[in-house]
Amino acid sequence: MKIIICGAGQVGWQIARHLAGERNDVTVVDNNAELVRQATDALDVQGIAGHASYPDILERAGARDADMIIAATHSDEVNMVTCQVAHSVFAVPRKIARLRAQSYLDAIYSDLYRRDHMPIDVVISPEKEVAEAALRRLSAPNSFDTQNFVGDKVQLLGILLEADCPVLNTPLKQLTDLFSTLRTLVVGIRRGGQLFAPSPNDQLFAEDQIYIISHREDVPRALEIFGKQSHTHERVVIIGGGNVGLAVARALEASTKRIRVKMIERNRLCAERAADALERTIVLHGDGMDIELLNEANIARADAVLCVTDEDKVNLLASVRAKQAGCSMSICLVNDPTLQPLMQPLDIDAFINPRSTTVSSILRHIRHGRVRSVYSIGDAEAEVIEAQVLSTSPISGELIRDIDFPEGVLVGAVEKGGKVVRPTGTTRIEEGDVIVLFALTSDVPAVERLFQVSIDFF
């Protein structure tokens, strides 16, 4: 497939990395020649330096025979015009745009929007994706990462194992035998900074970061087995009243659970806007790192603090200060992936990577065939993929133990006839089944081939 990616920033670069690794014909366009050079040096892609919305630049990028264009520059206006030019001038079949401004999103999702007026097939909103990720973190207080699959029947959880975990030094095969009715599997382990798919004989150790795939109903029991207590948040403090913080506060206010929310915002105009938009949330104007203001927000009694300003260092330091002041849990928005290894030493419980959430959202719309959902783990180290089995798939009719999965791939859950079952070696995969599996990034192309997805791009 021939794909043009406009924007060589963090999101564009990561999408190019994924798609080029899957042997697509990828061209990266950016008006920063240095970013283009870095992409072409590091990835198997072509590069064009210039303004992505200019017809002559798109012509040089091969827009006349492109299958898809992904507009992911930092400018909403450039992204929209790029899609318009790609449609009107080059008739590119598939157009994806990243848009940030809420005003544009409101107009596009309203009844006034017409596809022929602004021909964008898929709109990706980073703020919306991040807000949803933040709400998922709040709903799973004992995990550092989480995502839902199969209509929310299946949940991925990232869990940090501590020294008091009752199942340390136990082979995974033995855990499976001990808890035979538990629809939960360990699909990934990060140890010493290295993520891998475990074998049945692997053991778990303190400080391991593990990824489990579990039936939603079995999550509380699974957390207990791994030494975590299941509880809900009743008091939340949000530091940052921008689009993300405002969206989270609105969702918490709309929740059926009575959650008390307080917000701290440094910019007076943003604070006033948030106060006008919210009904029950208490909005405080000031610096989220000010200990007196944190005390005024009663941070010591808060169940969680969510730091979602637009500055990574502020989010990190505010999270640390809130935890030191007595807050039970901290969730931190971090754009720079090189800062993520600091989470554990700084005692930050969970983080949100906007790039990862945006990349996951884009991949969900460009994956081939019957792949229904994709979630990118860490710094694009692995993916959790939800896919439906086609009759033409090589795995249809096969037992899991007989399928030639790569070493970095594990099946975490299977839905048969609307019922989710824990997969075993004797589970037969049949047409129409939905599979949730963990795959290291290098093994994703092999997974797609197993699902016979190349026969249907869209």
C-alpha positions as CSV (number, residue, x, y, z in Angstrom):
1,M,0.0,0.0,0.0
2,K,1.3,3.5,-0.9
3,I,0.9,5.9,2.0
4,I,1.9,9.5,2.5
5,I,2.4,10.7,6.0
6,C,2.4,14.5,6.4
7,G,4.3,15.6,9.5
8,A,7.5,14.0,10.8
9,G,7.0,14.8,14.4
10,Q,6.6,12.2,17.1
11,V,3.3,10.8,15.9
12,G,4.2,10.9,12.2
13,W,7.6,9.3,12.8
14,Q,6.0,6.5,14.8
15,I,3.3,5.8,12.3
16,A,6.0,5.8,9.5
17,R,8.0,3.3,11.6
18,H,5.0,1.0,12.0
19,L,3.9,1.1,8.3
20,A,7.4,0.9,6.8
21,G,8.2,-2.1,9.0
22,E,5.2,-3.8,7.4
23,R,6.6,-3.3,3.9
24,N,4.3,-0.5,2.9
25,D,5.5,2.2,0.4
26,V,5.8,5.2,2.8
27,T,6.7,8.8,2.0
28,V,7.1,11.3,4.8
29,V,6.5,15.0,4.1
30,D,7.5,17.9,6.5
31,N,8.6,21.5,6.0
32,N,11.5,20.8,8.4
33,A,14.2,19.2,6.3
34,E,16.1,18.0,9.3
35,L,13.1,15.9,10.5
36,V,12.7,14.5,7.1
37,R,16.4,13.6,6.9
38,Q,16.2,11.8,10.3
39,A,13.2,9.8,9.2
40,T,14.8,8.7,5.9
41,D,18.0,7.8,7.7
42,A,16.4,5.7,10.4
43,L,13.5,4.2,8.5
44,D,12.8,2.6,5.1
45,V,10.9,5.5,3.8
46,Q,11.1,8.3,1.2
47,G,11.1,11.9,2.3
48,I,10.0,15.2,0.8
49,A,10.8,18.6,2.5
50,G,8.1,21.1,1.9
51,H,4.6,22.3,3.0
52,A,2.3,19.3,3.1
53,S,-0.7,21.2,1.8
54,Y,1.0,22.4,-1.4
55,P,-0.2,20.5,-4.5
56,D,3.3,20.4,-6.0
57,I,4.7,18.9,-2.8
58,L,2.0,16.2,-2.7
59,E,2.6,15.6,-6.4
60,R,6.3,14.9,-5.7
61,A,5.3,12.7,-2.8
62,G,3.3,10.5,-5.2
63,A,-0.2,11.6,-4.3
64,R,-1.6,10.6,-7.8
65,D,-1.3,6.9,-7.0
66,A,-1.4,7.0,-3.2
67,D,-3.8,4.7,-1.4
68,M,-3.9,6.8,1.8
69,I,-2.8,10.1,3.2
70,I,-2.3,10.7,7.0
71,A,-2.2,14.4,7.9
72,A,-0.5,14.6,11.3
73,T,1.3,18.0,11.3
74,H,1.1,20.3,14.3
75,S,-1.4,22.6,12.4
76,D,-5.1,21.7,12.2
77,E,-5.5,24.0,9.3
78,V,-2.6,22.4,7.3
79,N,-4.1,19.0,8.1
80,M,-7.5,19.9,6.8
81,V,-6.2,21.7,3.7
82,T,-3.9,18.7,3.0
83,C,-6.9,16.3,3.0
84,Q,-8.9,18.7,0.8
85,V,-6.1,19.0,-1.8
86,A,-5.6,15.2,-1.7
87,H,-9.2,14.7,-2.4
88,S,-9.9,17.4,-4.9
89,V,-6.7,17.4,-6.9
90,F,-5.4,13.8,-6.5
91,A,-8.5,11.7,-5.6
92,V,-6.7,9.9,-2.8
93,P,-9.1,7.2,-1.6
94,R,-8.4,7.4,2.2
95,K,-7.7,10.5,4.2
96,I,-7.0,10.7,7.9
97,A,-6.4,14.0,9.8
98,R,-5.3,14.8,13.3
99,L,-7.3,17.8,14.7
100,R,-6.8,19.4,18.1
101,A,-9.1,22.5,18.2
102,Q,-12.4,21.7,19.8
103,S,-14.2,24.2,17.6
104,Y,-13.2,22.2,14.5
105,L,-14.2,18.9,16.2
106,D,-17.6,20.3,17.2
107,A,-18.3,21.5,13.6
108,I,-17.1,18.2,12.0
109,Y,-19.2,16.0,14.3
110,S,-22.3,18.2,14.1
111,D,-25.2,17.8,11.6
112,L,-23.8,20.7,9.6
113,Y,-20.8,18.7,8.5
114,R,-20.9,17.3,5.0
115,R,-18.2,15.0,3.7
116,D,-18.0,16.7,0.3
117,H,-17.3,20.0,2.1
118,M,-14.4,18.7,4.1
119,P,-13.4,15.2,2.8
120,I,-11.8,13.7,5.8
121,D,-12.6,10.0,6.3
122,V,-11.2,9.7,9.8
123,V,-10.6,12.5,12.4
124,I,-8.2,11.8,15.2
125,S,-8.4,14.0,18.3
126,P,-5.3,13.7,20.5
127,E,-7.0,15.5,23.4
128,K,-10.0,13.2,23.2
129,E,-7.8,10.1,23.0
130,V,-5.8,11.3,26.0
131,A,-8.8,12.1,28.1
132,E,-10.3,8.7,27.4
133,A,-6.9,7.1,28.4
134,A,-6.9,9.2,31.6
135,L,-10.4,7.9,32.5
136,R,-9.3,4.4,31.9
137,R,-6.4,4.9,34.3
138,L,-8.7,6.3,36.9
139,S,-11.0,3.3,36.5
140,A,-8.1,0.9,37.1
141,P,-6.3,2.4,40.0
142,N,-3.8,-0.5,40.5
143,S,-2.5,-0.5,37.0
144,F,0.0,1.7,35.1
145,D,-1.6,1.0,31.7
146,T,-5.0,-0.2,30.6
147,Q,-7.2,-0.7,27.5
148,N,-10.5,-2.4,26.8
149,F,-11.3,-4.8,24.0
150,V,-14.2,-6.9,22.7
151,G,-16.9,-4.4,23.6
152,D,-15.3,-3.9,27.0
153,K,-15.6,-7.6,27.9
154,V,-11.8,-7.9,27.9
155,Q,-9.3,-5.7,29.7
156,L,-5.6,-5.2,29.2
157,L,-3.8,-4.2,32.5
158,G,-0.2,-3.2,33.1
159,I,0.8,-4.1,36.7
160,L,3.9,-3.4,38.7
161,L,4.8,-6.4,40.9
162,E,6.0,-5.6,44.4
163,A,7.9,-7.6,46.9
164,D,4.7,-8.7,48.7
165,C,3.1,-10.2,45.6
166,P,2.0,-13.7,46.6
167,V,2.9,-15.4,43.3
168,L,6.5,-14.3,42.9
169,N,9.0,-17.0,41.8
170,T,6.1,-19.2,40.5
171,P,6.2,-20.5,36.9
172,L,3.4,-19.2,34.8
173,K,2.3,-22.7,33.9
174,Q,1.8,-23.5,37.6
175,L,-0.3,-20.3,38.0
176,T,-2.5,-21.5,35.1
177,D,-3.0,-24.8,36.8
178,L,-3.7,-23.3,40.2
179,F,-6.3,-20.8,38.9
180,S,-7.8,-22.9,36.1
181,T,-11.1,-21.1,36.1
182,L,-9.6,-17.6,36.0
183,R,-9.9,-16.1,32.5
184,T,-6.6,-14.2,32.8
185,L,-3.3,-14.6,31.1
186,V,0.1,-12.9,31.5
187,V,1.1,-11.9,28.0
188,G,4.0,-9.6,28.5
189,I,6.8,-8.9,31.0
190,R,9.1,-5.9,31.1
191,R,12.2,-6.7,33.1
192,G,15.3,-4.5,33.2
193,G,13.8,-2.3,30.6
194,Q,13.2,-5.2,28.1
195,L,9.7,-6.3,27.1
196,F,9.2,-9.9,26.1
197,A,6.4,-12.5,25.7
198,P,6.8,-15.1,28.4
199,S,7.0,-18.8,28.1
200,P,5.1,-21.2,30.4
201,N,8.2,-21.8,32.4
202,D,9.0,-18.2,33.1
203,Q,8.7,-16.9,36.6
204,L,7.6,-13.5,38.0
205,F,9.9,-11.4,40.1
206,A,9.6,-8.2,42.2
207,E,9.8,-5.0,40.1
208,D,8.6,-6.8,37.0
209,Q,6.1,-4.8,34.9
210,I,3.6,-7.4,33.6
211,Y,0.8,-7.1,31.1
212,I,-2.3,-9.3,31.6
213,I,-5.3,-9.8,29.4
214,S,-8.4,-10.6,31.5
215,H,-12.1,-11.1,31.3
216,R,-13.6,-7.9,32.8
217,E,-15.5,-9.9,35.5
218,D,-12.2,-11.6,36.6
219,V,-10.2,-8.4,37.0
220,P,-10.7,-8.0,40.8
221,R,-9.7,-11.6,41.5
222,A,-6.7,-11.3,39.1
223,L,-5.5,-8.1,40.9
224,E,-5.8,-9.9,44.3
225,I,-3.6,-12.7,43.0
226,F,-0.9,-10.3,42.0
227,G,-1.1,-8.5,45.3
228,K,-3.3,-5.6,44.4
229,Q,-6.4,-4.4,46.2
230,S,-9.4,-3.4,44.0
231,H,-10.9,0.0,45.0
232,T,-12.6,3.0,43.4
233,H,-11.8,6.7,43.5
234,E,-14.1,9.0,45.3
235,R,-11.8,12.2,45.4
236,V,-9.8,13.3,42.4
237,V,-7.6,16.3,41.9
238,I,-6.9,17.4,38.3
239,I,-3.8,19.6,37.7
240,G,-4.3,21.3,34.4
241,G,-7.6,22.8,33.1
242,G,-6.9,22.6,29.4
243,N,-8.9,20.5,26.9
244,V,-7.8,17.2,28.5
245,G,-8.4,18.2,32.1
246,L,-11.8,19.8,31.2
247,A,-12.9,16.6,29.3
248,V,-11.9,14.4,32.2
249,A,-13.7,16.6,34.7
250,R,-16.9,16.6,32.6
251,A,-16.8,12.8,32.3
252,L,-16.3,12.4,36.0
253,E,-19.2,14.8,36.7
254,A,-21.4,12.7,34.3
255,S,-20.4,9.5,36.0
256,T,-23.1,7.6,38.0
257,K,-20.5,7.4,40.8
258,R,-20.4,10.4,43.1
259,I,-16.8,11.5,42.5
260,R,-15.6,14.7,44.1
261,V,-13.4,16.6,41.7
262,K,-11.1,19.6,42.3
263,M,-9.1,21.3,39.5
264,I,-6.0,23.5,39.7
265,E,-5.2,25.7,36.6
266,R,-2.4,28.2,36.4
267,N,-3.8,30.3,33.6
268,R,-6.6,32.6,34.8
269,L,-8.5,32.5,31.5
270,C,-8.4,28.7,31.3
271,A,-9.5,28.5,35.0
272,E,-12.4,30.8,34.4
273,R,-13.4,28.9,31.3
274,A,-13.3,25.6,33.2
275,A,-15.3,27.1,36.1
276,D,-18.0,28.2,33.7
277,A,-18.1,24.9,31.9
278,L,-18.2,22.7,35.0
279,E,-21.1,22.3,37.5
280,R,-19.8,20.5,40.6
281,T,-16.0,20.7,40.1
282,I,-14.2,23.2,42.3
283,V,-11.7,25.1,40.2
284,L,-8.7,26.7,41.9
285,H,-6.5,29.3,40.1
286,G,-2.8,28.8,40.8
287,D,0.3,26.7,40.4
288,G,-0.2,22.9,40.7
289,M,3.2,22.6,42.3
290,D,2.4,25.1,45.1
291,I,2.1,23.0,48.3
292,E,-0.2,25.5,49.9
293,L,-2.6,25.3,47.0
294,L,-2.4,21.5,47.0
295,N,-3.3,21.6,50.7
296,E,-6.2,23.9,49.9
297,A,-7.3,21.2,47.4
298,N,-7.1,18.7,50.3
299,I,-4.6,16.6,48.4
300,A,-3.8,14.5,51.4
301,R,-7.3,13.0,51.3
302,A,-7.4,12.6,47.5
303,D,-7.6,9.1,46.1
304,A,-5.8,10.2,42.9
305,V,-4.1,13.2,41.3
306,L,-4.2,13.6,37.5
307,C,-1.5,15.9,36.1
308,V,-2.3,16.9,32.6
309,T,-0.7,20.2,31.9
310,D,1.1,20.8,28.6
311,E,4.5,20.7,30.3
312,D,6.1,17.3,31.1
313,K,8.3,18.5,33.9
314,V,5.5,20.3,35.6
315,N,3.4,17.1,35.4
316,L,6.3,15.0,36.9
317,L,7.1,17.4,39.7
318,A,3.4,18.0,40.6
319,S,2.9,14.3,40.7
320,V,5.8,13.8,43.1
321,R,4.7,16.7,45.3
322,A,1.2,15.4,45.5
323,K,2.3,11.9,46.5
324,Q,4.6,13.3,49.1
325,A,1.7,15.4,50.5
326,G,-0.3,12.2,51.0
327,C,-2.2,11.5,47.8
328,S,-2.8,7.8,47.2
329,M,-2.2,7.6,43.5
330,S,-0.6,9.8,40.8
331,I,-1.2,9.7,37.1
332,C,1.0,11.8,34.9
333,L,0.8,12.9,31.2
334,V,4.3,12.6,29.6
335,N,5.0,13.5,26.0
336,D,8.7,12.7,26.0
337,P,9.2,8.9,26.0
338,T,12.7,9.3,27.4
339,L,11.2,10.5,30.7
340,Q,9.0,7.4,31.2
341,P,11.8,5.4,32.9
342,L,11.6,8.0,35.7
343,M,8.1,7.0,36.6
344,Q,9.1,4.1,38.9
345,P,12.0,5.9,40.7
346,L,9.7,8.9,41.3
347,D,6.9,6.7,42.7
348,I,4.5,7.8,40.0
349,D,1.8,5.1,39.6
350,A,0.7,5.5,36.0
351,F,1.5,7.6,33.0
352,I,-0.3,8.6,29.8
353,N,1.7,8.8,26.6
354,P,-0.2,11.0,24.1
355,R,1.9,9.8,21.2
356,S,1.1,6.2,22.0
357,T,-2.7,6.8,22.3
358,T,-2.8,8.8,19.1
359,V,-0.7,6.2,17.2
360,S,-3.0,3.4,18.5
361,S,-6.0,5.4,17.3
362,I,-4.6,5.9,13.8
363,L,-3.5,2.3,13.5
364,R,-7.0,1.2,14.4
365,H,-8.2,2.9,11.3
366,I,-5.5,1.7,8.9
367,R,-5.0,-1.9,9.8
368,H,-5.9,-4.3,7.1
369,G,-8.8,-6.7,6.9
370,R,-10.8,-7.7,10.1
371,V,-8.4,-6.1,12.6
372,R,-10.9,-4.3,14.9
373,S,-8.7,-2.6,17.4
374,V,-5.0,-2.0,18.1
375,Y,-3.3,-0.7,21.2
376,S,0.4,0.3,21.1
377,I,2.3,-0.6,24.3
378,G,5.2,1.5,25.6
379,D,7.4,3.2,23.1
380,A,5.9,1.1,20.3
381,E,7.5,-2.0,21.8
382,A,4.4,-4.2,21.2
383,E,0.8,-4.1,20.2
384,V,-2.3,-5.7,21.5
385,I,-4.5,-6.6,18.6
386,E,-8.2,-7.5,18.4
387,A,-9.1,-9.3,15.2
388,Q,-11.9,-11.4,13.8
389,V,-11.0,-14.6,12.1
390,L,-12.0,-14.9,8.4
391,S,-12.8,-18.2,6.6
392,T,-9.8,-17.6,4.4
393,S,-7.4,-17.2,7.4
394,P,-4.7,-19.8,7.7
395,I,-5.6,-20.2,11.4
396,S,-9.3,-20.9,10.9
397,G,-10.1,-24.4,12.1
398,E,-6.8,-24.9,13.8
399,L,-6.0,-25.6,17.4
400,I,-3.9,-22.9,19.1
401,R,-1.1,-25.3,19.8
402,D,-0.8,-26.1,16.1
403,I,-0.7,-22.5,14.9
404,D,2.8,-21.2,14.0
405,F,2.7,-18.1,16.0
406,P,6.0,-16.1,16.3
407,E,7.8,-16.4,19.6
408,G,6.8,-12.8,20.5
409,V,3.0,-13.5,20.1
410,L,0.6,-14.8,22.7
411,V,-3.2,-15.2,22.5
412,G,-4.8,-13.6,25.6
413,A,-8.5,-14.1,25.0
414,V,-11.0,-15.6,22.5
415,E,-14.6,-14.7,22.0
416,K,-16.8,-17.5,20.6
417,G,-20.5,-16.9,20.0
418,G,-20.4,-13.8,22.2
419,K,-18.8,-15.6,25.1
420,V,-15.2,-14.9,26.1
421,V,-13.1,-17.9,27.0
422,R,-9.5,-18.3,28.2
423,P,-7.5,-19.8,25.4
424,T,-5.6,-23.0,25.9
425,G,-3.5,-25.1,23.5
426,T,-6.6,-27.2,22.7
427,T,-8.8,-24.2,21.9
428,R,-9.9,-24.4,18.2
429,I,-10.0,-21.1,16.4
430,E,-13.0,-20.9,14.0
431,E,-14.4,-18.5,11.5
432,G,-16.1,-15.6,13.2
433,D,-14.1,-15.9,16.4
434,V,-12.6,-12.7,17.8
435,I,-9.0,-13.0,19.1
436,V,-7.1,-10.6,21.4
437,L,-3.4,-11.2,21.2
438,F,-0.2,-9.6,22.3
439,A,2.5,-9.2,19.7
440,L,6.0,-7.6,19.8
441,T,6.2,-5.0,17.1
442,S,8.6,-7.0,15.0
443,D,6.1,-9.8,14.8
444,V,3.0,-7.7,13.8
445,P,3.4,-8.3,10.0
446,A,3.4,-12.1,10.6
447,V,0.3,-11.7,12.7
448,E,-1.5,-9.9,9.9
449,R,-0.6,-12.6,7.5
450,L,-2.0,-15.2,9.8
451,F,-5.3,-13.4,9.7
452,Q,-5.2,-13.3,5.9
453,V,-5.7,-9.5,6.2
454,S,-4.0,-8.5,3.1
455,I,-7.0,-9.4,1.0
456,D,-9.0,-6.4,2.3
457,F,-7.3,-3.1,3.0
458,F,-10.4,-1.1,4.1
